[in-house]
Amino acid sequence: MTTLFGRLYCDYLMPSQLAAYEAVVRQAHQAGYTQTSVRGYTDLVRDGRSLPERVLVHRHDIDTDLRTTRKLFDLEKKHGIHSSFYFRLSTLDFHLMREIEEYGSEASYHYEELATYAKENRIKDAATLRGRMPEIRARFRANFSYIEGRLGTKLHTVASHGDFVNRRLKVTNTEILDDAQLRAACGIVHEAYDRALLDQFDIYISDRPAPQYYYPSAPVDAIHGHRRICLVTHPRQVETNWSANTKDNLYRFYEGLVW
């Protein structure tokens, strides 16, 4: 697909992939996998408990589209599995997040303060941006505390969001948490991209725009060849939402112009 046509197809024409995701959940269950959240998995490791023979960690990054987020959550409740949902400041829905926590899954923070700071201050140099890290970390801690307070639950893991600014400056939001004191102050056990965490999985699979859908392997194929799997999905890649996608595309265009 050409870039423009591919984007239009993925955002407005792609058939729902919910049934395909449900098939992954079913096949993993039939194959004997424990399907859990990032927090659920890290709790097992931290407590020194024996790990399941086969485990599939589900992680959802909620960049956009709360409607599909709800569908994913309802589907997982139907099958009795757990997962992690990481919400950006722009997608926070405390009612849904509390439901997720009460069910036993994980609702936490998909942070992006470094990219946000660069856009707000029109910084286009990586060294200059890194020089503002104390301010950026203070902002992260304030946002993190705000979410914990509103949610009423301690957050143990977080996941970095990737923005066009990160790609252009070659600076990831994970650099915010390259600070042991900040992690300790916030009580963060793991960032979802921590190498110490990812190295525990046999394969890390992330969704991709159609027609690829997943990289480096389809989950249904990985289920038959790997014992420990981490699967990352985004609601936008699961089902089209014209309203949410149009709003996000227009805002992304505006941010690019202003920055």
TIVOLUM-159447 format. One record per residue (C-alpha): residue number from 0; chain; x, y, z; residue in three letters. Coordinates in steps of 0.25 Angstrom, whole numbers, plus 5000, padded with zeros to 4 digits. Each point is the difference from the previous one (the first is absolute). Example, Ala and Ser with C-alpha at 12.3 -4.5 7.8 and 13.67 -1.06 7.14 Angstrom:
<sites>
<site><num>0</num><chaine>A</chaine><east>5049</east><north>4982</north><up>5031</up><residu>ALA</residu></site>
<site><num>1</num><chaine>A</chaine><east>5006</east><north>5014</north><up>4998</up><residu>SER</residu></site>
</sites>
This chain:
<sites>
<site><num>0</num><chaine>A</chaine><east>5000</east><north>5000</north><up>5000</up><residu>MET</residu></site>
<site><num>1</num><chaine>A</chaine><east>5005</east><north>5014</north><up>4998</up><residu>THR</residu></site>
<site><num>2</num><chaine>A</chaine><east>5001</east><north>5008</north><up>5012</up><residu>THR</residu></site>
<site><num>3</num><chaine>A</chaine><east>4988</east><north>5009</north><up>4998</up><residu>LEU</residu></site>
<site><num>4</num><chaine>A</chaine><east>4991</east><north>4989</north><up>4996</up><residu>PHE</residu></site>
<site><num>5</num><chaine>A</chaine><east>5005</east><north>4991</north><up>5011</up><residu>GLY</residu></site>
<site><num>6</num><chaine>A</chaine><east>4997</east><north>5010</north><up>5010</up><residu>ARG</residu></site>
<site><num>7</num><chaine>A</chaine><east>4986</east><north>5003</north><up>4995</up><residu>LEU</residu></site>
<site><num>8</num><chaine>A</chaine><east>4997</east><north>4985</north><up>4999</up><residu>TYR</residu></site>
<site><num>9</num><chaine>A</chaine><east>5005</east><north>4998</north><up>5014</up><residu>CYS</residu></site>
<site><num>10</num><chaine>A</chaine><east>4993</east><north>5012</north><up>5006</up><residu>ASP</residu></site>
<site><num>11</num><chaine>A</chaine><east>4987</east><north>4999</north><up>4993</up><residu>TYR</residu></site>
<site><num>12</num><chaine>A</chaine><east>4998</east><north>4987</north><up>4991</up><residu>LEU</residu></site>
<site><num>13</num><chaine>A</chaine><east>5007</east><north>4988</north><up>5008</up><residu>MET</residu></site>
<site><num>14</num><chaine>A</chaine><east>4990</east><north>4989</north><up>5004</up><residu>PRO</residu></site>
<site><num>15</num><chaine>A</chaine><east>5000</east><north>4998</north><up>5015</up><residu>SER</residu></site>
<site><num>16</num><chaine>A</chaine><east>5011</east><north>4991</north><up>5006</up><residu>GLN</residu></site>
<site><num>17</num><chaine>A</chaine><east>4993</east><north>4997</north><up>5013</up><residu>LEU</residu></site>
<site><num>18</num><chaine>A</chaine><east>4996</east><north>4986</north><up>4996</up><residu>ALA</residu></site>
<site><num>19</num><chaine>A</chaine><east>5015</east><north>4998</north><up>4996</up><residu>ALA</residu></site>
<site><num>20</num><chaine>A</chaine><east>5004</east><north>5005</north><up>5014</up><residu>TYR</residu></site>
<site><num>21</num><chaine>A</chaine><east>4990</east><north>4991</north><up>5006</up><residu>GLU</residu></site>
<site><num>22</num><chaine>A</chaine><east>5005</east><north>4988</north><up>4992</up><residu>ALA</residu></site>
<site><num>23</num><chaine>A</chaine><east>5014</east><north>5003</north><up>5006</up><residu>VAL</residu></site>
<site><num>24</num><chaine>A</chaine><east>4994</east><north>5000</north><up>5014</up><residu>VAL</residu></site>
<site><num>25</num><chaine>A</chaine><east>4992</east><north>4987</north><up>4998</up><residu>ARG</residu></site>
<site><num>26</num><chaine>A</chaine><east>5012</east><north>4993</north><up>4994</up><residu>GLN</residu></site>
<site><num>27</num><chaine>A</chaine><east>5009</east><north>5004</north><up>5011</up><residu>ALA</residu></site>
<site><num>28</num><chaine>A</chaine><east>4990</east><north>4995</north><up>5010</up><residu>HIS</residu></site>
<site><num>29</num><chaine>A</chaine><east>4999</east><north>4986</north><up>4993</up><residu>GLN</residu></site>
<site><num>30</num><chaine>A</chaine><east>5016</east><north>5000</north><up>4999</up><residu>ALA</residu></site>
<site><num>31</num><chaine>A</chaine><east>5000</east><north>5001</north><up>5016</up><residu>GLY</residu></site>
<site><num>32</num><chaine>A</chaine><east>5006</east><north>5014</north><up>5000</up><residu>TYR</residu></site>
<site><num>33</num><chaine>A</chaine><east>4997</east><north>5009</north><up>5013</up><residu>THR</residu></site>
<site><num>34</num><chaine>A</chaine><east>4996</east><north>5013</north><up>4994</up><residu>GLN</residu></site>
<site><num>35</num><chaine>A</chaine><east>5003</east><north>5012</north><up>5009</up><residu>THR</residu></site>
<site><num>36</num><chaine>A</chaine><east>5004</east><north>5015</north><up>5001</up><residu>SER</residu></site>
<site><num>37</num><chaine>A</chaine><east>5014</east><north>5006</north><up>5001</up><residu>VAL</residu></site>
<site><num>38</num><chaine>A</chaine><east>4998</east><north>5002</north><up>5015</up><residu>ARG</residu></site>
<site><num>39</num><chaine>A</chaine><east>4995</east><north>4986</north><up>5002</up><residu>GLY</residu></site>
<site><num>40</num><chaine>A</chaine><east>5012</east><north>4994</north><up>4993</up><residu>TYR</residu></site>
<site><num>41</num><chaine>A</chaine><east>5010</east><north>5009</north><up>5008</up><residu>THR</residu></site>
<site><num>42</num><chaine>A</chaine><east>4993</east><north>4997</north><up>5013</up><residu>ASP</residu></site>
<site><num>43</num><chaine>A</chaine><east>5003</east><north>4986</north><up>4998</up><residu>LEU</residu></site>
<site><num>44</num><chaine>A</chaine><east>5014</east><north>5002</north><up>4997</up><residu>VAL</residu></site>
<site><num>45</num><chaine>A</chaine><east>5002</east><north>5010</north><up>5011</up><residu>ARG</residu></site>
<site><num>46</num><chaine>A</chaine><east>4993</east><north>4991</north><up>5010</up><residu>ASP</residu></site>
<site><num>47</num><chaine>A</chaine><east>5009</east><north>4988</north><up>4996</up><residu>GLY</residu></site>
<site><num>48</num><chaine>A</chaine><east>4988</east><north>4992</north><up>4997</up><residu>ARG</residu></site>
<site><num>49</num><chaine>A</chaine><east>5001</east><north>4989</north><up>4989</up><residu>SER</residu></site>
<site><num>50</num><chaine>A</chaine><east>4997</east><north>5005</north><up>4987</up><residu>LEU</residu></site>
<site><num>51</num><chaine>A</chaine><east>4990</east><north>4993</north><up>4991</up><residu>PRO</residu></site>
<site><num>52</num><chaine>A</chaine><east>5005</east><north>4990</north><up>4990</up><residu>GLU</residu></site>
<site><num>53</num><chaine>A</chaine><east>4994</east><north>5009</north><up>4989</up><residu>ARG</residu></site>
<site><num>54</num><chaine>A</chaine><east>4996</east><north>5014</north><up>5001</up><residu>VAL</residu></site>
<site><num>55</num><chaine>A</chaine><east>4995</east><north>5011</north><up>4991</up><residu>LEU</residu></site>
<site><num>56</num><chaine>A</chaine><east>5001</east><north>5014</north><up>5005</up><residu>VAL</residu></site>
<site><num>57</num><chaine>A</chaine><east>4989</east><north>5009</north><up>4994</up><residu>HIS</residu></site>
<site><num>58</num><chaine>A</chaine><east>5003</east><north>5015</north><up>4999</up><residu>ARG</residu></site>
<site><num>59</num><chaine>A</chaine><east>4991</east><north>5011</north><up>4994</up><residu>HIS</residu></site>
<site><num>60</num><chaine>A</chaine><east>5006</east><north>5014</north><up>4997</up><residu>ASP</residu></site>
<site><num>61</num><chaine>A</chaine><east>4988</east><north>5009</north><up>5000</up><residu>ILE</residu></site>
<site><num>62</num><chaine>A</chaine><east>5005</east><north>5011</north><up>4990</up><residu>ASP</residu></site>
<site><num>63</num><chaine>A</chaine><east>4986</east><north>5003</north><up>4995</up><residu>THR</residu></site>
<site><num>64</num><chaine>A</chaine><east>4986</east><north>4994</north><up>4999</up><residu>ASP</residu></site>
<site><num>65</num><chaine>A</chaine><east>4993</east><north>4997</north><up>5014</up><residu>LEU</residu></site>
<site><num>66</num><chaine>A</chaine><east>4989</east><north>4993</north><up>4992</up><residu>ARG</residu></site>
<site><num>67</num><chaine>A</chaine><east>5008</east><north>4989</north><up>4996</up><residu>THR</residu></site>
<site><num>68</num><chaine>A</chaine><east>5008</east><north>4999</north><up>5013</up><residu>THR</residu></site>
<site><num>69</num><chaine>A</chaine><east>4986</east><north>4997</north><up>5007</up><residu>ARG</residu></site>
<site><num>70</num><chaine>A</chaine><east>4998</east><north>4989</north><up>4989</up><residu>LYS</residu></site>
<site><num>71</num><chaine>A</chaine><east>5014</east><north>4994</north><up>5003</up><residu>LEU</residu></site>
<site><num>72</num><chaine>A</chaine><east>4997</east><north>5000</north><up>5015</up><residu>PHE</residu></site>
<site><num>73</num><chaine>A</chaine><east>4986</east><north>4994</north><up>4999</up><residu>ASP</residu></site>
<site><num>74</num><chaine>A</chaine><east>5006</east><north>4989</north><up>4991</up><residu>LEU</residu></site>
<site><num>75</num><chaine>A</chaine><east>5011</east><north>4997</north><up>5010</up><residu>GLU</residu></site>
<site><num>76</num><chaine>A</chaine><east>4990</east><north>4999</north><up>5011</up><residu>LYS</residu></site>
<site><num>77</num><chaine>A</chaine><east>4991</east><north>4991</north><up>4992</up><residu>LYS</residu></site>
<site><num>78</num><chaine>A</chaine><east>5012</east><north>4990</north><up>5000</up><residu>HIS</residu></site>
<site><num>79</num><chaine>A</chaine><east>5005</east><north>5003</north><up>5014</up><residu>GLY</residu></site>
<site><num>80</num><chaine>A</chaine><east>5014</east><north>5005</north><up>4996</up><residu>ILE</residu></site>
<site><num>81</num><chaine>A</chaine><east>5008</east><north>5012</north><up>5005</up><residu>HIS</residu></site>
<site><num>82</num><chaine>A</chaine><east>5008</east><north>5011</north><up>4993</up><residu>SER</residu></site>
<site><num>83</num><chaine>A</chaine><east>5006</east><north>5013</north><up>5001</up><residu>SER</residu></site>
<site><num>84</num><chaine>A</chaine><east>4994</east><north>5013</north><up>4995</up><residu>PHE</residu></site>
<site><num>85</num><chaine>A</chaine><east>5009</east><north>5012</north><up>4999</up><residu>TYR</residu></site>
<site><num>86</num><chaine>A</chaine><east>4993</east><north>5013</north><up>4998</up><residu>PHE</residu></site>
<site><num>87</num><chaine>A</chaine><east>5005</east><north>5014</north><up>4995</up><residu>ARG</residu></site>
<site><num>88</num><chaine>A</chaine><east>4996</east><north>5013</north><up>5007</up><residu>LEU</residu></site>
<site><num>89</num><chaine>A</chaine><east>4992</east><north>5002</north><up>4988</up><residu>SER</residu></site>
<site><num>90</num><chaine>A</chaine><east>4992</east><north>4986</north><up>5001</up><residu>THR</residu></site>
<site><num>91</num><chaine>A</chaine><east>4999</east><north>5000</north><up>5016</up><residu>LEU</residu></site>
<site><num>92</num><chaine>A</chaine><east>4986</east><north>4994</north><up>5003</up><residu>ASP</residu></site>
<site><num>93</num><chaine>A</chaine><east>5000</east><north>4998</north><up>5015</up><residu>PHE</residu></site>
<site><num>94</num><chaine>A</chaine><east>4987</east><north>4993</north><up>5000</up><residu>HIS</residu></site>
<site><num>95</num><chaine>A</chaine><east>5005</east><north>4989</north><up>4990</up><residu>LEU</residu></site>
<site><num>96</num><chaine>A</chaine><east>5013</east><north>5000</north><up>5007</up><residu>MET</residu></site>
<site><num>97</num><chaine>A</chaine><east>4994</east><north>4997</north><up>5014</up><residu>ARG</residu></site>
<site><num>98</num><chaine>A</chaine><east>4991</east><north>4989</north><up>4993</up><residu>GLU</residu></site>
<site><num>99</num><chaine>A</chaine><east>5013</east><north>4994</north><up>4994</up><residu>ILE</residu></site>
<site><num>100</num><chaine>A</chaine><east>5007</east><north>5000</north><up>5014</up><residu>GLU</residu></site>
<site><num>101</num><chaine>A</chaine><east>4988</east><north>4994</north><up>5007</up><residu>GLU</residu></site>
<site><num>102</num><chaine>A</chaine><east>4999</east><north>4989</north><up>4991</up><residu>TYR</residu></site>
<site><num>103</num><chaine>A</chaine><east>5015</east><north>4997</north><up>5002</up><residu>GLY</residu></site>
<site><num>104</num><chaine>A</chaine><east>5007</east><north>5005</north><up>4988</up><residu>SER</residu></site>
<site><num>105</num><chaine>A</chaine><east>5009</east><north>5012</north><up>5000</up><residu>GLU</residu></site>
<site><num>106</num><chaine>A</chaine><east>4997</east><north>5014</north><up>4996</up><residu>ALA</residu></site>
<site><num>107</num><chaine>A</chaine><east>5012</east><north>5009</north><up>5000</up><residu>SER</residu></site>
<site><num>108</num><chaine>A</chaine><east>5008</east><north>5012</north><up>4993</up><residu>TYR</residu></site>
<site><num>109</num><chaine>A</chaine><east>5004</east><north>5001</north><up>4986</up><residu>HIS</residu></site>
<site><num>110</num><chaine>A</chaine><east>5010</east><north>5011</north><up>5002</up><residu>TYR</residu></site>
<site><num>111</num><chaine>A</chaine><east>5006</east><north>5010</north><up>4990</up><residu>GLU</residu></site>
<site><num>112</num><chaine>A</chaine><east>5005</east><north>5012</north><up>5008</up><residu>GLU</residu></site>
<site><num>113</num><chaine>A</chaine><east>5013</east><north>5001</north><up>4992</up><residu>LEU</residu></site>
<site><num>114</num><chaine>A</chaine><east>4993</east><north>5001</north><up>4987</up><residu>ALA</residu></site>
<site><num>115</num><chaine>A</chaine><east>4989</east><north>5010</north><up>5005</up><residu>THR</residu></site>
<site><num>116</num><chaine>A</chaine><east>5011</east><north>5009</north><up>5006</up><residu>TYR</residu></site>
<site><num>117</num><chaine>A</chaine><east>5007</east><north>5000</north><up>4987</up><residu>ALA</residu></site>
<site><num>118</num><chaine>A</chaine><east>4987</east><north>5004</north><up>4992</up><residu>LYS</residu></site>
<site><num>119</num><chaine>A</chaine><east>4996</east><north>5010</north><up>5010</up><residu>GLU</residu></site>
<site><num>120</num><chaine>A</chaine><east>5013</east><north>5007</north><up>5000</up><residu>ASN</residu></site>
<site><num>121</num><chaine>A</chaine><east>5003</east><north>4998</north><up>4986</up><residu>ARG</residu></site>
<site><num>122</num><chaine>A</chaine><east>5013</east><north>4993</north><up>5003</up><residu>ILE</residu></site>
<site><num>123</num><chaine>A</chaine><east>5006</east><north>4993</north><up>4988</up><residu>LYS</residu></site>
<site><num>124</num><chaine>A</chaine><east>5014</east><north>4996</north><up>5005</up><residu>ASP</residu></site>
<site><num>125</num><chaine>A</chaine><east>5002</east><north>4987</north><up>5009</up><residu>ALA</residu></site>
<site><num>126</num><chaine>A</chaine><east>5011</east><north>5006</north><up>5008</up><residu>ALA</residu></site>
<site><num>127</num><chaine>A</chaine><east>4992</east><north>5012</north><up>5004</up><residu>THR</residu></site>
<site><num>128</num><chaine>A</chaine><east>4988</east><north>4992</north><up>5003</up><residu>LEU</residu></site>
<site><num>129</num><chaine>A</chaine><east>5008</east><north>4990</north><up>5009</up><residu>ARG</residu></site>
<site><num>130</num><chaine>A</chaine><east>5005</east><north>5013</north><up>5007</up><residu>GLY</residu></site>
<site><num>131</num><chaine>A</chaine><east>4986</east><north>5002</north><up>5005</up><residu>ARG</residu></site>
<site><num>132</num><chaine>A</chaine><east>4998</east><north>4987</north><up>5006</up><residu>MET</residu></site>
<site><num>133</num><chaine>A</chaine><east>4999</east><north>5004</north><up>5015</up><residu>PRO</residu></site>
<site><num>134</num><chaine>A</chaine><east>4987</east><north>5008</north><up>4995</up><residu>GLU</residu></site>
<site><num>135</num><chaine>A</chaine><east>4995</east><north>4989</north><up>4992</up><residu>ILE</residu></site>
<site><num>136</num><chaine>A</chaine><east>5002</east><north>4990</north><up>5011</up><residu>ARG</residu></site>
<site><num>137</num><chaine>A</chaine><east>4993</east><north>5009</north><up>5010</up><residu>ALA</residu></site>
<site><num>138</num><chaine>A</chaine><east>4988</east><north>5001</north><up>4990</up><residu>ARG</residu></site>
<site><num>139</num><chaine>A</chaine><east>5000</east><north>4985</north><up>4999</up><residu>PHE</residu></site>
<site><num>140</num><chaine>A</chaine><east>5000</east><north>4998</north><up>5015</up><residu>ARG</residu></site>
<site><num>141</num><chaine>A</chaine><east>4988</east><north>5010</north><up>5001</up><residu>ALA</residu></site>
<site><num>142</num><chaine>A</chaine><east>4992</east><north>4993</north><up>4989</up><residu>ASN</residu></site>
<site><num>143</num><chaine>A</chaine><east>5003</east><north>4987</north><up>5006</up><residu>PHE</residu></site>
<site><num>144</num><chaine>A</chaine><east>4995</east><north>5004</north><up>5014</up><residu>SER</residu></site>
<site><num>145</num><chaine>A</chaine><east>4988</east><north>5007</north><up>4994</up><residu>TYR</residu></site>
<site><num>146</num><chaine>A</chaine><east>4996</east><north>4987</north><up>4993</up><residu>ILE</residu></site>
<site><num>147</num><chaine>A</chaine><east>5002</east><north>4991</north><up>5013</up><residu>GLU</residu></site>
<site><num>148</num><chaine>A</chaine><east>4992</east><north>5010</north><up>5008</up><residu>GLY</residu></site>
<site><num>149</num><chaine>A</chaine><east>4988</east><north>5000</north><up>4991</up><residu>ARG</residu></site>
<site><num>150</num><chaine>A</chaine><east>5001</east><north>4985</north><up>4997</up><residu>LEU</residu></site>
<site><num>151</num><chaine>A</chaine><east>5002</east><north>4997</north><up>5015</up><residu>GLY</residu></site>
<site><num>152</num><chaine>A</chaine><east>5009</east><north>4989</north><up>4997</up><residu>THR</residu></site>
<site><num>153</num><chaine>A</chaine><east>5016</east><north>4998</north><up>5000</up><residu>LYS</residu></site>
<site><num>154</num><chaine>A</chaine><east>5006</east><north>5000</north><up>4987</up><residu>LEU</residu></site>
<site><num>155</num><chaine>A</chaine><east>5011</east><north>4990</north><up>4999</up><residu>HIS</residu></site>
<site><num>156</num><chaine>A</chaine><east>5004</east><north>5000</north><up>4985</up><residu>THR</residu></site>
<site><num>157</num><chaine>A</chaine><east>4999</east><north>5010</north><up>4989</up><residu>VAL</residu></site>
<site><num>158</num><chaine>A</chaine><east>5002</east><north>5000</north><up>4985</up><residu>ALA</residu></site>
<site><num>159</num><chaine>A</chaine><east>5007</east><north>5011</north><up>4991</up><residu>SER</residu></site>
<site><num>160</num><chaine>A</chaine><east>4992</east><north>5005</north><up>4988</up><residu>HIS</residu></site>
<site><num>161</num><chaine>A</chaine><east>5007</east><north>5003</north><up>4987</up><residu>GLY</residu></site>
<site><num>162</num><chaine>A</chaine><east>4997</east><north>5013</north><up>4993</up><residu>ASP</residu></site>
<site><num>163</num><chaine>A</chaine><east>5005</east><north>5006</north><up>4987</up><residu>PHE</residu></site>
<site><num>164</num><chaine>A</chaine><east>5009</east><north>5009</north><up>5008</up><residu>VAL</residu></site>
<site><num>165</num><chaine>A</chaine><east>5007</east><north>4988</north><up>5006</up><residu>ASN</residu></site>
<site><num>166</num><chaine>A</chaine><east>5003</east><north>4994</north><up>4986</up><residu>ARG</residu></site>
<site><num>167</num><chaine>A</chaine><east>5005</east><north>5013</north><up>4995</up><residu>ARG</residu></site>
<site><num>168</num><chaine>A</chaine><east>5009</east><north>5004</north><up>5011</up><residu>LEU</residu></site>
<site><num>169</num><chaine>A</chaine><east>5004</east><north>4985</north><up>5003</up><residu>LYS</residu></site>
<site><num>170</num><chaine>A</chaine><east>4997</east><north>5002</north><up>5015</up><residu>VAL</residu></site>
<site><num>171</num><chaine>A</chaine><east>4990</east><north>4990</north><up>5007</up><residu>THR</residu></site>
<site><num>172</num><chaine>A</chaine><east>4991</east><north>5004</north><up>5011</up><residu>ASN</residu></site>
<site><num>173</num><chaine>A</chaine><east>5006</east><north>4988</north><up>5008</up><residu>THR</residu></site>
<site><num>174</num><chaine>A</chaine><east>5012</east><north>5009</north><up>5003</up><residu>GLU</residu></site>
<site><num>175</num><chaine>A</chaine><east>4991</east><north>5007</north><up>5010</up><residu>ILE</residu></site>
<site><num>176</num><chaine>A</chaine><east>5001</east><north>4988</north><up>5009</up><residu>LEU</residu></site>
<site><num>177</num><chaine>A</chaine><east>5015</east><north>4998</north><up>4998</up><residu>ASP</residu></site>
<site><num>178</num><chaine>A</chaine><east>5000</east><north>5005</north><up>5015</up><residu>ASP</residu></site>
<site><num>179</num><chaine>A</chaine><east>5000</east><north>4990</north><up>5011</up><residu>ALA</residu></site>
<site><num>180</num><chaine>A</chaine><east>4996</east><north>5011</north><up>5010</up><residu>GLN</residu></site>
<site><num>181</num><chaine>A</chaine><east>4987</east><north>5004</north><up>4992</up><residu>LEU</residu></site>
<site><num>182</num><chaine>A</chaine><east>4996</east><north>4985</north><up>4999</up><residu>ARG</residu></site>
<site><num>183</num><chaine>A</chaine><east>5002</east><north>4998</north><up>5014</up><residu>ALA</residu></site>
<site><num>184</num><chaine>A</chaine><east>4992</east><north>5013</north><up>5004</up><residu>ALA</residu></site>
<site><num>185</num><chaine>A</chaine><east>4989</east><north>4995</north><up>4991</up><residu>CYS</residu></site>
<site><num>186</num><chaine>A</chaine><east>5000</east><north>4986</north><up>5004</up><residu>GLY</residu></site>
<site><num>187</num><chaine>A</chaine><east>5002</east><north>4995</north><up>4985</up><residu>ILE</residu></site>
<site><num>188</num><chaine>A</chaine><east>5004</east><north>4985</north><up>5000</up><residu>VAL</residu></site>
<site><num>189</num><chaine>A</chaine><east>5002</east><north>5000</north><up>4985</up><residu>HIS</residu></site>
<site><num>190</num><chaine>A</chaine><east>4999</east><north>5008</north><up>4987</up><residu>GLU</residu></site>
<site><num>191</num><chaine>A</chaine><east>4993</east><north>4991</north><up>4990</up><residu>ALA</residu></site>
<site><num>192</num><chaine>A</chaine><east>5013</east><north>5002</north><up>4991</up><residu>TYR</residu></site>
<site><num>193</num><chaine>A</chaine><east>5010</east><north>4997</north><up>5010</up><residu>ASP</residu></site>
<site><num>194</num><chaine>A</chaine><east>5010</east><north>4990</north><up>4994</up><residu>ARG</residu></site>
<site><num>195</num><chaine>A</chaine><east>5000</east><north>4992</north><up>5013</up><residu>ALA</residu></site>
<site><num>196</num><chaine>A</chaine><east>4985</east><north>4998</north><up>4998</up><residu>LEU</residu></site>
<site><num>197</num><chaine>A</chaine><east>5000</east><north>4997</north><up>4985</up><residu>LEU</residu></site>
<site><num>198</num><chaine>A</chaine><east>5012</east><north>4991</north><up>5001</up><residu>ASP</residu></site>
<site><num>199</num><chaine>A</chaine><east>4991</east><north>4990</north><up>5008</up><residu>GLN</residu></site>
<site><num>200</num><chaine>A</chaine><east>4991</east><north>4998</north><up>4988</up><residu>PHE</residu></site>
<site><num>201</num><chaine>A</chaine><east>5003</east><north>4990</north><up>4988</up><residu>ASP</residu></site>
<site><num>202</num><chaine>A</chaine><east>4993</east><north>5010</north><up>4991</up><residu>ILE</residu></site>
<site><num>203</num><chaine>A</chaine><east>4995</east><north>5014</north><up>5000</up><residu>TYR</residu></site>
<site><num>204</num><chaine>A</chaine><east>4989</east><north>5002</north><up>4990</up><residu>ILE</residu></site>
<site><num>205</num><chaine>A</chaine><east>4994</east><north>5014</north><up>4996</up><residu>SER</residu></site>
<site><num>206</num><chaine>A</chaine><east>4988</east><north>5003</north><up>4991</up><residu>ASP</residu></site>
<site><num>207</num><chaine>A</chaine><east>5003</east><north>5007</north><up>4987</up><residu>ARG</residu></site>
<site><num>208</num><chaine>A</chaine><east>4991</east><north>5007</north><up>4990</up><residu>PRO</residu></site>
<site><num>209</num><chaine>A</chaine><east>4993</east><north>4991</north><up>4989</up><residu>ALA</residu></site>
<site><num>210</num><chaine>A</chaine><east>5003</east><north>4992</north><up>4993</up><residu>PRO</residu></site>
<site><num>211</num><chaine>A</chaine><east>5012</east><north>4996</north><up>5009</up><residu>GLN</residu></site>
<site><num>212</num><chaine>A</chaine><east>4992</east><north>5000</north><up>5013</up><residu>TYR</residu></site>
<site><num>213</num><chaine>A</chaine><east>5011</east><north>4995</north><up>5009</up><residu>TYR</residu></site>
<site><num>214</num><chaine>A</chaine><east>5015</east><north>4999</north><up>5001</up><residu>TYR</residu></site>
<site><num>215</num><chaine>A</chaine><east>5008</east><north>4992</north><up>5000</up><residu>PRO</residu></site>
<site><num>216</num><chaine>A</chaine><east>4990</east><north>4989</north><up>5000</up><residu>SER</residu></site>
<site><num>217</num><chaine>A</chaine><east>4985</east><north>4998</north><up>5001</up><residu>ALA</residu></site>
<site><num>218</num><chaine>A</chaine><east>4996</east><north>4996</north><up>5014</up><residu>PRO</residu></site>
<site><num>219</num><chaine>A</chaine><east>4993</east><north>4987</north><up>4996</up><residu>VAL</residu></site>
<site><num>220</num><chaine>A</chaine><east>5013</east><north>4996</north><up>4994</up><residu>ASP</residu></site>
<site><num>221</num><chaine>A</chaine><east>5008</east><north>5004</north><up>5012</up><residu>ALA</residu></site>
<site><num>222</num><chaine>A</chaine><east>4991</east><north>4992</north><up>5009</up><residu>ILE</residu></site>
<site><num>223</num><chaine>A</chaine><east>5005</east><north>4987</north><up>4994</up><residu>HIS</residu></site>
<site><num>224</num><chaine>A</chaine><east>5014</east><north>5003</north><up>5001</up><residu>GLY</residu></site>
<site><num>225</num><chaine>A</chaine><east>5003</east><north>5009</north><up>5013</up><residu>HIS</residu></site>
<site><num>226</num><chaine>A</chaine><east>4998</east><north>4998</north><up>5015</up><residu>ARG</residu></site>
<site><num>227</num><chaine>A</chaine><east>5000</east><north>5015</north><up>5004</up><residu>ARG</residu></site>
<site><num>228</num><chaine>A</chaine><east>4994</east><north>5010</north><up>4991</up><residu>ILE</residu></site>
<site><num>229</num><chaine>A</chaine><east>4997</east><north>5015</north><up>5002</up><residu>CYS</residu></site>
<site><num>230</num><chaine>A</chaine><east>4989</east><north>5005</north><up>4990</up><residu>LEU</residu></site>
<site><num>231</num><chaine>A</chaine><east>4999</east><north>5015</north><up>4998</up><residu>VAL</residu></site>
<site><num>232</num><chaine>A</chaine><east>4987</east><north>5006</north><up>4993</up><residu>THR</residu></site>
<site><num>233</num><chaine>A</chaine><east>4994</east><north>5013</north><up>4998</up><residu>HIS</residu></site>
<site><num>234</num><chaine>A</chaine><east>4985</east><north>5002</north><up>4998</up><residu>PRO</residu></site>
<site><num>235</num><chaine>A</chaine><east>5002</east><north>5008</north><up>4988</up><residu>ARG</residu></site>
<site><num>236</num><chaine>A</chaine><east>5006</east><north>4987</north><up>4993</up><residu>GLN</residu></site>
<site><num>237</num><chaine>A</chaine><east>4989</east><north>4992</north><up>5005</up><residu>VAL</residu></site>
<site><num>238</num><chaine>A</chaine><east>4988</east><north>5007</north><up>4995</up><residu>GLU</residu></site>
<site><num>239</num><chaine>A</chaine><east>4997</east><north>5013</north><up>4992</up><residu>THR</residu></site>
<site><num>240</num><chaine>A</chaine><east>4994</east><north>5012</north><up>5007</up><residu>ASN</residu></site>
<site><num>241</num><chaine>A</chaine><east>4997</east><north>5011</north><up>4990</up><residu>TRP</residu></site>
<site><num>242</num><chaine>A</chaine><east>4998</east><north>5011</north><up>5011</up><residu>SER</residu></site>
<site><num>243</num><chaine>A</chaine><east>5012</east><north>4997</north><up>5008</up><residu>ALA</residu></site>
<site><num>244</num><chaine>A</chaine><east>5009</east><north>4998</north><up>4988</up><residu>ASN</residu></site>
<site><num>245</num><chaine>A</chaine><east>4996</east><north>5012</north><up>4994</up><residu>THR</residu></site>
<site><num>246</num><chaine>A</chaine><east>5002</east><north>5008</north><up>5012</up><residu>LYS</residu></site>
<site><num>247</num><chaine>A</chaine><east>5014</east><north>4994</north><up>5003</up><residu>ASP</residu></site>
<site><num>248</num><chaine>A</chaine><east>5004</east><north>5002</north><up>4985</up><residu>ASN</residu></site>
<site><num>249</num><chaine>A</chaine><east>4996</east><north>5015</north><up>5000</up><residu>LEU</residu></site>
<site><num>250</num><chaine>A</chaine><east>5007</east><north>5002</north><up>5014</up><residu>TYR</residu></site>
<site><num>251</num><chaine>A</chaine><east>5012</east><north>4993</north><up>4995</up><residu>ARG</residu></site>
<site><num>252</num><chaine>A</chaine><east>5001</east><north>5009</north><up>4987</up><residu>PHE</residu></site>
<site><num>253</num><chaine>A</chaine><east>4998</east><north>5013</north><up>5009</up><residu>TYR</residu></site>
<site><num>254</num><chaine>A</chaine><east>5011</east><north>4996</north><up>5010</up><residu>GLU</residu></site>
<site><num>255</num><chaine>A</chaine><east>5009</east><north>4997</north><up>4988</up><residu>GLY</residu></site>
<site><num>256</num><chaine>A</chaine><east>4997</east><north>5014</north><up>4994</up><residu>LEU</residu></site>
<site><num>257</num><chaine>A</chaine><east>5002</east><north>5007</north><up>5014</up><residu>VAL</residu></site>
<site><num>258</num><chaine>A</chaine><east>5013</east><north>4993</north><up>5004</up><residu>TRP</residu></site>
</sites>
